[in-house]
């Protein structure tokens, strides 16, 4: 249980915002919530960047990879799924 709690405390230097096809936006502060979303709610079931982002998030959670590399991989997956929000739209809302 303690390992699971440590996973929740890994955060990125800057959150990632995605805009879903429904128009809703979601904010991700670290690899734990990103990996969960990639596996359970991601708009594309397949995708090279999605698969890589999932692997990079897992590596960061196991502390054998960089959280910031996982963040960049998550952004690439969001761009691949056409749902990356640069933050400009969210900031204006």
C-alpha positions as CSV (number, residue, x, y, z in Angstrom):
1,X,0.0,0.0,0.0
2,X,2.9,2.4,0.8
3,X,4.3,2.0,-2.7
4,X,0.9,2.9,-4.2
5,X,0.8,6.1,-2.1
6,X,4.3,7.0,-3.3
7,X,3.1,6.7,-6.9
8,X,0.5,9.4,-6.2
9,X,3.2,11.9,-5.1
10,X,5.2,11.9,-8.3
11,X,4.3,15.1,-10.1
12,X,5.4,16.9,-13.2
13,X,7.0,20.3,-13.3
14,X,3.9,21.6,-15.2
15,X,0.5,20.0,-15.6
16,X,-0.8,18.7,-18.9
17,X,-4.2,19.7,-20.1
18,X,-6.2,17.7,-22.6
19,X,-9.4,18.5,-24.3
20,X,-11.7,15.5,-24.9
21,X,-13.9,15.2,-28.0
22,X,-16.9,16.0,-25.8
23,X,-15.3,19.4,-25.1
24,X,-14.4,18.7,-21.5
25,X,-10.9,19.4,-20.4
26,X,-8.8,17.3,-18.0
27,X,-5.7,18.3,-16.0
28,X,-3.0,15.7,-15.3
29,X,-0.4,16.5,-12.7
30,X,1.7,13.3,-12.9
31,X,2.3,9.9,-14.3
32,X,-0.1,8.0,-12.0
33,X,-3.3,9.8,-13.2
34,X,-2.0,9.9,-16.8
35,X,-1.4,6.2,-16.9
36,X,-4.8,5.4,-15.5
37,X,-6.5,7.7,-18.0
38,X,-4.4,6.2,-20.9
39,X,-5.5,2.7,-20.0
40,X,-9.1,3.3,-19.1
41,X,-10.5,6.4,-20.8
42,X,-8.1,7.4,-23.7
43,X,-10.0,8.3,-26.9
44,X,-7.8,6.1,-29.1
45,X,-7.4,2.4,-28.2
46,X,-4.2,2.1,-30.3
47,X,-1.4,4.4,-31.1
48,X,2.3,4.4,-31.1
49,X,2.5,7.5,-28.9
50,X,-0.2,6.2,-26.5
51,X,1.6,2.9,-26.0
52,X,4.9,4.7,-25.4
53,X,3.3,7.1,-23.0
54,X,1.8,4.2,-21.0
55,X,5.3,2.6,-20.8
56,X,7.0,5.8,-19.8
57,X,4.4,6.5,-17.1
58,X,4.9,3.0,-15.8
59,X,8.7,3.4,-15.7
60,X,8.3,6.7,-13.9
61,X,6.0,5.1,-11.3
62,X,8.5,2.3,-10.7
63,X,11.2,5.0,-10.4
64,X,13.2,3.5,-13.3
65,X,12.3,6.3,-15.7
66,X,12.0,10.0,-15.7
67,X,8.7,11.7,-14.8
68,X,9.4,14.5,-17.2
69,X,10.1,12.0,-20.1
70,X,6.7,10.4,-19.2
71,X,5.2,13.9,-19.4
72,X,6.6,14.5,-22.9
73,X,5.4,11.1,-24.0
74,X,1.9,11.9,-22.6
75,X,1.9,15.2,-24.6
76,X,2.9,13.3,-27.8
77,X,0.0,10.9,-27.2
78,X,-2.4,13.7,-26.7
79,X,-1.2,15.3,-29.9
80,X,-1.6,11.9,-31.7
81,X,-5.2,11.7,-30.3
82,X,-5.8,15.4,-31.3
83,X,-6.7,16.3,-27.8
84,X,-3.7,18.3,-26.5
85,X,-4.7,21.7,-25.1
86,X,-1.8,24.2,-25.0
87,X,-3.5,25.8,-22.0
88,X,-4.4,28.9,-23.9
89,X,-8.0,27.8,-24.2
90,X,-8.3,26.7,-20.6
91,X,-6.7,29.9,-19.4
92,X,-9.2,32.0,-21.3
93,X,-12.2,30.1,-19.8
